[in-house]
């Protein structure tokens, strides 16, 4: 079986570790370890009868719930089969422009979706994992008037794989100058509301802004596939002509309507993450040859003095622990890995496994 480009491939990991997929402790997929919330399970169970009918193609109830949560009119919200589906249509729009600026290292699906529509891509490297705002701003500079630069920008915030959080103020200049800015906020909800730097509130003021959101990572529902995008309604009229008529299944729509109201689960997640992230960061800092980077999301990027391919294989074979290699990020390669933040007990298992493997290497 080929090496996976994404995290969470437990079948591949189990074959390498010679064990059952259920025995793998997965740090490769950045999914909330506390979920799914009981509200989501209850919504699935109470809506099983809806499987005998087609979903509402307008997703009226789901869009109303999202509207109340974000204080954005329902017509400005488009639910999707995970944010990955909506990313595809965003990249189709970006591909119609002269070039798309892409901050690198970048999530691999960005390149997949852009290349699917033969987009011209201009890579902007992050300098020491800081936003290369000066370099990018000089490239797009057009002092004549707003929205004359026939180019686009695709970025995620918090950034994957570095975990860096960009301020809203650092993004606004691009909205003033570029034809289209797509901001993927798939990990934004892992930050408490007062710490978030979402640009959703700016959508009414910028018809060239698209914001992508995921409901599967925070609520631990990757198998259900549910995301949404927020932008001006006229953009959705084009997207609806490109996509399947029922992109979201009935159970996913029902779950989306309730989990946004689950404030208890949200607060429990924020409380867990703050403590667990600090613990894991401190523990990784104590291990020889590893340099973790502080981040704002539910994962940490780590630079390794050792081959990550070898480290990953030894962790699987000796401890049934899976970390995310960064081979799909060409700028990082075999010198970096990414780990999701899990419970403190599971984080301790990871640290012990790494200590044993690195100790043996030493």
C-alpha positions, 0 to 999 in steps of 0.5 A: 500500500502506498504511503498516504498523503493525509493523516488518519490512514489507520489501514496503512499504519496497521499493516506497517505495525502488524496489528489491528487498526483499532490498536493504533494510537493516532496522532496523525489526524488533527481531530478533537479526541473528546468527540463526537459530542453526545448531541451529535450522536443523539441527532443521528439516532433521531434522524435515521428515518430521514434516510428514506427521503432525499435531503432538502436541497436548500438545507434551510434548517442547517443554514438557519442554524449557521446563520444564527451562530455567525450572525450572517444571513442564511443566503450567504452560507453554503453547506458542503460535503466537508470543507474539501468539497467547497475548496474545490469550487473555490479553487475553480474560481481562483483558477480563472484568475491570472495567478493564485498566491499560495503561502507555503508550506501549504495543505496538500489539497490546495495544490490538488484542487488548484491543479485540477483546474490548471490554475497558475500558482505563485508560491510565497514561502513563509519566512521562518514560519512567519507570514511573508506579508511584505514580500506578498504585499510588494507582489500584489501592490497596485496603488491605482484603486481597489480590486484591480489586481487580477490575482487571488490568494488562498491561505488557511488561518490558523495555518496548516502545518505550522499552527501559526495564527495570522491577525485579521489586520495582516489579511485586510490589505489583500482584500483591498487589492486582490480579485479573490481571497479565500481564507480556510478557517478549518481550525479556527473554532479550536480557539476560544471566541476572544482569541479567534481572528476570523474574517467572517464578519468582513464578508458583507464588506468584501464581495471578493472574500470567501471563508471556508469552515469545517465542522468535522475536526472540532466535533470529531466527525471526519467520517460524516463530512460536513463543512460550509462556506460564507460569501456573497450570495451571487457566488453560490449561484455559480457554485450550485451549477457546478456541484451535485444537487445533494452535497450534504447527507441528511444525517450530517445536516441534522448534526450540523443543526445541533452541534453549534448550540452545544456550548458545553462541548465547546467550552470543554474542548477549549479547556482541554486544549489549552492544558494539553497543548502546553503539556505536549509542547513542554514534553517535546521540548525535552526530547533530544533532536526535536524542536516543536513550534508553538501553535494556536491549533490542535496540532504541533509541528516538530522539526527533527534531527532524525529521519521522520520516515524511520522515526514514524516506522519505529513508533508504529512497530514498537509502540503502535503510535502513528505520527504525521510525516510531512512528505506531502509538504515539499518544503518540509520533507523528511525533517518535520512531523506533525502531531495532533494534541490528544488527551494528557494521558495519550500525550504521555504515551506519545512522549514515552514512545518518542523517548524510547525510540530516540534513546535507542537511536542515541 
